């Protein structure tokens, strides 16, 4: 099946896997949605909210990763489109361990989202 949002070469995990790996400290989970989206659904626990619209996005990502561009970072958005694009785009800045969370927070045709799977969220 053709997937419009799939990026070859980008690892993909579902929300439950993202939650488990983030809880174990094996990945840094970053929510790239907008503040309005965060307000509507909350931010996945334990994600770091860094909006793609923030002009300081790369700087804040560097800070969240402790300056380590080799750190495994999983990106989550509403359904998996933006997070897939950012995971791919960051390779040009030296981030080579990027992951896309398919289904995102609200779900997609492929995968139920974080909220649909009853995973924890926090308000920011």
N, C-alpha and C positions, 0 to 999 in steps of 0.2 A: 504494500500500500504506500502510495506517495505521501510524504509528510512535509507540508509547507514549512514547518518550523524546525525541522531536523537539520543539524549542521554536522556534516561528516567530520570525524576526528574529535568531536566533543563528547566526553563521557556524559551519560544521562543516568539519573536516579529518580525514584519516585519520592513523594513527600515522606512516607514512612521511613524509607532508607535515610533520607536527609535528616530527619529528626533523630534517628538512632545514632548516626555518625556524628552529628553535632553534639549530642548529649555525651558521647564518649570522648569528645575533643579531637576526633579524627579529621574533621573539616571545619572551616569557618563558613557559616551560613550567612549570606548577605541578601537582604530584601531590597531590591532595586526599584520598587514601586514608588509612587508619589505619596506625599504626606496625606492627601485626601484619601487615597486608597488604604493607607495604614489606619486612618481614623475609622473607616467603614468596617474593616474586618479584624483589626489588630495586626500585630506583627508576629510571625511564627516564633515560638519559643524554641531555641535561644538565638534567633537571628539578630544580626546587626542591621538596623535600617540605614541605608545610604542610597538616597534617590539618584537615579541616573540624571535627573534634571539639576542636581546640585553641581555648580561649577567646580566645586572642590572634590568631586567624586573620586578621582585617582588618589589624591592626597589622603582622603578619609579611608579609602581602601588600604592604602599603605600603612596607615596608623593602626587600623583594625587587625592587620596581619603582622603587626610588629616589625614592619619593614621587610618582611620575608616574601619575595615574589615567587618563591618555590613552594609556599604553603598551599595546601589543597583547599580551594575555595569553591563553594557551591552557591550559585546564584538562583534566586527565586523571584518570580514576578506574579502577575495575576494568573496566567495560564501556561507559561513556558516560552512564549515568543521573544519577549525582550531579554529574558535571562539567557536564552540560547544565543542571541546576537551578542550580548556583552561577553559571554564566555568565549566566544570566537574572537571578538574584536580585541580583547585584552592580550591575546597572544603577541600582538605587535609591540606591546609594552613589556614583554618579558614574563608574563604570567602564563605558565605552561601547564599548570595543574588545575584547570578550571572545569567545573561541572555544571550542567544545567539540571534544574529540578523540573521534570516534566509534570504537567498538571498544575504547577504553581500553587497559589493560595486558593483560588476559586474554582479551579478545575478546567479541563479541556475535553475535547471529544475522545482523546486517547486515554486520559487518566483522571480519576477523581482528585480534586485538590486537597490541600492541607485542611481546610475548614470542613469539607465533606467527609474527610476521614477522621474527624473528631480529635485532631492533634491540637496541642495547647497553643494559645496565642497570648500576647501581652499588649497592653495599650502603651503608646508612646506619646 
